[in-house]
């Protein structure tokens, strides 16, 4: 592991423990090891506090990093923009986005009843039923979709049918994981 990835938190930071999904505060001054910096979130190992944690991009400064800029789509609604936002979401333990991991089962688009834009409904799964990170990953996906122009609402539902398996990983995902 690269020595440059060891850091001391410069301030208290809210984090989500992986894989339990429990929220906690990591205190200023503790040593963490940055294990993943993808999609605008950070995964850190904090041995003194029980393992892996996910830290939001808005708290990048606590890690001595700059908050990542979010890509902004413009123009009329396009379903490709929704898929693009989903590709910005990462499982905090696997360096592949949730689309290429094969976690997205369906994206449905309807007109919102208010007439103020599109209503997006996503069905996704997780790599393991016991993973507590589902609500965190789903909320991340929802928030990213809501940044798109013309979106009135977004809902990401975690489902378990069909059961996920590694054959659902895209060719790009397999290449990133060294499976091809």
C-alpha positions in Angstrom: 0.0 0.0 0.0 1.2 3.5 -0.8 2.5 5.5 2.2 0.9 8.6 0.7 -2.5 7.1 1.4 -2.1 7.3 5.2 -3.7 10.4 6.6 -4.8 12.1 9.9 -8.3 13.5 9.8 -8.1 17.3 10.2 -11.6 17.5 11.8 -14.4 15.3 13.0 -16.2 13.7 10.1 -19.5 11.8 9.6 -18.9 8.4 8.1 -20.8 5.2 7.3 -19.2 2.0 8.5 -18.8 -0.7 5.8 -20.5 -3.1 5.4 -22.9 -2.6 8.3 -24.1 0.8 7.1 -24.1 2.3 10.6 -23.4 6.0 10.9 -20.7 7.3 13.2 -18.3 10.2 13.7 -14.6 9.7 13.1 -12.7 12.1 15.3 -10.1 14.6 14.3 -6.5 13.4 14.5 -7.1 9.7 14.0 -5.0 7.9 11.4 -6.8 6.5 8.4 -5.7 4.7 5.2 -7.4 5.9 2.1 -8.3 2.8 0.2 -10.7 4.2 -2.5 -11.3 7.6 -4.0 -14.0 7.1 -6.7 -17.2 8.8 -7.7 -16.7 11.6 -5.3 -16.7 9.5 -2.1 -13.8 8.1 -0.1 -13.3 4.7 1.5 -10.9 4.7 4.5 -9.6 2.1 6.8 -9.7 3.3 10.4 -8.3 0.4 12.5 -8.7 2.2 15.8 -12.5 2.6 15.1 -13.3 -0.9 13.8 -12.6 -1.0 10.1 -13.7 0.5 6.8 -15.8 3.7 6.5 -17.3 5.7 3.6 -16.8 9.5 3.7 -18.8 11.8 1.5 -17.1 14.1 -1.0 -18.3 17.2 0.9 -15.9 16.1 3.7 -12.9 15.8 1.4 -11.1 18.6 3.3 -11.0 16.5 6.4 -8.8 14.1 4.4 -6.7 17.0 3.0 -8.4 16.6 -0.4 -10.4 18.9 -2.6 -14.1 18.1 -2.9 -14.6 16.6 -6.4 -16.6 18.7 -8.9 -19.8 17.1 -10.0 -20.4 16.8 -13.8 -23.5 18.8 -14.8 -25.7 17.7 -17.7 -27.5 20.3 -19.7 -30.1 20.4 -22.4 -33.2 18.2 -22.7 -33.7 15.0 -20.7 -31.9 12.0 -22.0 -31.9 8.5 -20.3 -28.2 8.3 -21.0 -27.7 11.1 -18.5 -29.4 9.0 -15.8 -27.1 6.0 -16.6 -24.2 8.4 -16.5 -25.1 9.5 -13.0 -25.5 5.9 -11.9 -22.0 5.2 -13.3 -20.7 7.9 -10.8 -21.8 5.6 -7.9 -19.4 3.1 -6.5 -19.6 0.2 -4.1 -17.3 1.4 -1.3 -15.4 -1.9 -1.3 -15.1 -2.6 -5.0 -13.5 -0.1 -7.4 -16.2 -0.5 -10.1 -19.3 1.6 -10.6 -22.7 0.1 -9.8 -23.7 -0.1 -13.4 -20.6 -2.1 -14.5 -20.9 -4.3 -11.4 -24.3 -5.3 -12.8 -26.2 -4.0 -9.8 -28.7 -1.9 -11.8 -31.7 -4.1 -12.9 -34.1 -1.5 -14.3 -34.4 2.3 -14.9 -38.0 3.4 -15.5 -38.9 7.0 -16.7 -42.4 8.5 -16.3 -43.8 12.0 -16.4 -44.3 13.4 -12.9 -47.9 14.0 -12.0 -47.2 17.6 -11.4 -45.9 18.1 -14.9 -42.7 19.5 -13.6 -40.4 16.9 -15.1 -39.5 13.2 -15.1 -40.0 10.7 -12.4 -37.1 8.2 -12.3 -37.5 4.7 -10.6 -34.4 2.5 -10.4 -34.3 -1.1 -9.2 -30.9 -2.2 -8.0 -29.4 -5.0 -6.0 -26.2 -5.5 -3.9 -23.4 -8.0 -4.2 -24.5 -9.6 -0.9 -27.9 -9.6 0.8 -26.3 -9.0 4.2 -24.6 -5.7 3.1 -25.9 -2.8 5.2 -24.6 -0.3 2.6 -27.8 -0.6 0.4 -29.5 2.5 1.8 -26.3 4.5 1.5 -25.6 3.5 -2.1 -29.3 4.0 -3.1 -29.4 7.5 -1.5 -26.2 8.4 -3.3 -27.7 7.3 -6.6 -31.0 9.2 -5.9 -29.1 12.4 -5.1 -27.0 12.2 -8.2 -30.1 11.6 -10.5 -31.9 14.6 -8.8 -29.1 16.9 -10.0 -30.1 16.3 -13.7 -32.2 19.0 -15.4 -35.9 18.0 -15.9 -36.0 15.5 -13.0 -38.9 16.0 -10.6 -38.2 12.9 -8.4 -36.0 9.9 -8.2 -36.4 6.6 -6.2 -33.9 3.8 -6.0 -35.3 0.5 -4.6 -33.0 -2.3 -3.5 -34.3 -5.6 -4.7 -33.0 -9.2 -4.4 -34.5 -10.9 -7.4 -32.7 -12.0 -9.4 -29.9 -12.8 -7.1 -26.7 -11.0 -8.2 -23.7 -13.1 -9.3 -20.4 -12.2 -10.9 -21.6 -13.1 -14.4 -23.6 -9.8 -14.3 -20.4 -7.7 -14.3 -19.9 -5.9 -17.6 -16.9 -6.5 -19.7 -15.5 -3.1 -18.6 -16.1 -4.0 -15.0 -14.4 -7.4 -15.4 -11.4 -5.7 -17.0 -11.1 -3.2 -14.1 -11.2 -6.1 -11.7 -8.6 -8.1 -13.7 -11.2 -10.9 -14.5 -10.5 -10.8 -18.2 
